[in-house]
Amino acid sequence: MRTLVLTVSLLLVAGMAIAGAGSIGIFADPAGMNCNLPDPGVGLVKYYVVQVFTTGSTGVAYSAPKPSCFAGTWLSDDNQFSVFIGTSQTDFLVGYGLCLAGTVHIQTMNFFTTGVSQSCCKYTVLKSPSEGRIAAVDCDFNYWIPDPAGGTGTINANPGCTCDVPAQEKTWGQVKSLYAE
């Protein structure tokens, strides 16, 4: 039994060592499921910055300045973690405080909207000016190579436009294992 526990522990540590950064996108929900961003009319709207598909991360750096096609006015950010520097609109660096996997709600961006934004307005996570890239730190405090992808939400989406939030990469073996009996 002790050997089994040791083997499983080593496999978990090895899995963490090859962890993936996933992608960081802008969503209409904190779970990172809906990348169609509403601009419903006059009032407050919240957009969520979420790291998706990470197998282990301790922090990220990015910027998410409001695109010119979006008629909203940025008001503030609500940050999910207490250790951060900057704002979404300029340069945002955050430490999670522990190793998190899966979906990580990083930040909520608050806007005042008027409902007059262009259809299919793309809102993309961009590189951190201070880091020179979109950066993520793994559970061993190393930068990932390649860097996490920046995802794009779509304001006032319609059937003619879609979101561009990167999907998790899979090897052929991983895809085949989904259908193994």
C-alpha positions in Angstrom: 0.0 0.0 0.0 2.8 2.4 0.9 4.4 1.8 -2.5 1.1 2.5 -4.3 0.7 5.8 -2.4 4.3 6.8 -3.2 3.8 5.9 -6.9 0.6 7.9 -7.2 2.3 10.9 -5.4 5.2 10.8 -7.9 2.8 10.7 -10.8 1.0 13.7 -9.5 4.2 15.7 -9.1 5.3 14.7 -12.6 1.9 15.8 -13.9 2.3 19.2 -12.2 5.8 19.5 -13.8 4.4 19.3 -17.3 1.4 21.5 -16.4 -0.1 23.7 -19.1 -0.9 27.4 -18.9 -4.2 27.1 -20.8 -5.6 30.4 -22.0 -6.8 33.6 -20.5 -10.0 35.0 -22.0 -12.9 37.4 -21.4 -16.2 35.9 -20.6 -19.8 36.9 -19.7 -19.6 34.5 -16.6 -17.0 33.7 -14.0 -17.0 30.0 -14.9 -15.5 30.9 -18.4 -18.3 29.2 -20.3 -19.9 32.1 -22.3 -17.6 34.3 -24.4 -20.6 36.3 -26.0 -20.4 39.6 -24.1 -23.6 41.6 -23.7 -24.0 45.3 -24.1 -27.6 45.3 -23.1 -28.3 49.0 -22.6 -27.7 51.8 -20.2 -26.3 50.4 -16.9 -23.5 48.4 -15.3 -22.2 45.3 -17.0 -19.5 42.9 -15.7 -17.0 41.0 -17.9 -14.9 38.3 -16.3 -11.2 37.5 -17.0 -10.8 33.8 -16.6 -7.9 31.4 -17.0 -9.2 28.2 -18.5 -7.6 24.8 -19.1 -4.7 25.3 -16.7 -3.4 22.1 -15.1 -1.7 24.2 -12.5 -0.9 27.9 -12.1 0.2 30.3 -9.3 -0.2 33.6 -11.2 -0.6 35.4 -14.5 0.2 38.8 -16.1 -1.8 40.4 -18.9 -3.6 43.5 -20.0 -7.2 43.8 -21.3 -7.7 47.4 -22.5 -11.2 48.3 -23.7 -11.4 48.0 -27.5 -12.4 51.1 -29.5 -15.5 49.4 -30.9 -16.9 49.0 -27.3 -18.9 52.1 -26.3 -18.7 51.3 -22.6 -16.7 53.2 -20.0 -14.4 51.2 -17.7 -15.2 51.9 -14.0 -13.1 49.5 -12.0 -11.8 46.0 -11.4 -12.9 43.5 -8.7 -9.9 41.3 -8.1 -10.3 37.8 -6.8 -6.9 37.6 -5.2 -5.3 40.0 -2.8 -1.8 40.0 -4.2 -1.9 42.1 -7.5 -0.4 45.1 -9.2 -2.1 47.3 -11.8 -5.4 47.3 -13.6 -7.0 45.3 -16.4 -6.8 48.4 -18.6 -3.0 49.0 -18.3 -1.0 46.1 -17.0 -2.2 43.5 -14.5 0.0 41.0 -12.6 -1.5 38.7 -9.9 -0.3 35.9 -7.6 -2.9 33.4 -6.7 -1.3 32.4 -3.4 -1.5 28.7 -4.2 -1.4 26.3 -7.1 -4.8 26.3 -8.9 -5.9 24.0 -11.7 -8.9 24.0 -14.1 -10.8 27.2 -14.4 -9.6 30.3 -12.4 -11.7 33.4 -12.2 -9.1 36.1 -12.0 -10.8 39.4 -12.2 -14.2 41.1 -12.9 -14.1 44.2 -15.0 -16.9 46.7 -14.4 -18.2 48.9 -17.2 -21.0 51.5 -17.6 -22.6 50.7 -21.0 -25.1 52.5 -23.2 -26.1 49.6 -25.5 -24.7 51.2 -28.6 -21.5 49.1 -29.1 -20.8 47.7 -32.6 -21.9 44.1 -33.3 -19.1 41.6 -33.3 -16.8 43.8 -31.3 -13.7 41.7 -30.4 -12.4 42.1 -26.8 -9.0 40.4 -26.5 -6.6 39.7 -23.6 -3.3 41.2 -24.6 0.3 40.9 -23.4 1.4 42.5 -20.1 3.5 45.6 -21.0 5.9 45.0 -18.1 6.4 41.3 -19.0 6.3 41.7 -22.8 3.9 38.8 -23.2 0.9 37.1 -21.6 2.6 35.3 -18.8 1.7 32.5 -16.5 3.6 30.9 -13.7 3.4 27.2 -13.0 3.3 25.5 -9.6 7.1 25.3 -9.5 7.2 29.1 -10.1 8.5 28.8 -13.7 7.3 30.7 -16.7 5.6 28.5 -19.3 6.9 28.1 -22.7 4.8 28.5 -24.8 3.0 31.3 -23.1 -0.8 31.0 -22.5 -2.9 32.1 -25.3 -5.0 35.3 -25.1 -8.7 34.6 -25.7 -11.2 36.9 -27.3 -14.7 37.6 -26.2 -17.3 39.1 -28.6 -19.4 42.0 -27.6 -22.9 42.0 -29.2 -22.3 38.7 -30.9 -24.7 37.5 -33.6 -24.8 34.3 -35.7 -22.3 35.9 -38.2 -19.5 36.3 -35.6 -18.0 34.0 -33.0 -15.8 34.1 -30.1 -12.1 33.2 -30.4 -11.3 31.6 -27.0 -8.5 29.0 -27.5 -9.4 25.4 -26.8 -7.2 23.0 -24.8 -4.7 21.3 -27.0 -4.9 17.5 -27.1 -2.6 14.8 -28.4 -4.0 12.1 -30.6 -3.6 9.7 -27.8 -5.6 11.9 -25.4 -8.4 12.2 -27.9 -8.5 8.4 -28.5 -8.6 7.8 -24.7 -11.9 9.8 -24.5 -13.5 7.0 -26.5 -11.7 4.0 -25.0 -13.9 1.4 -23.4 
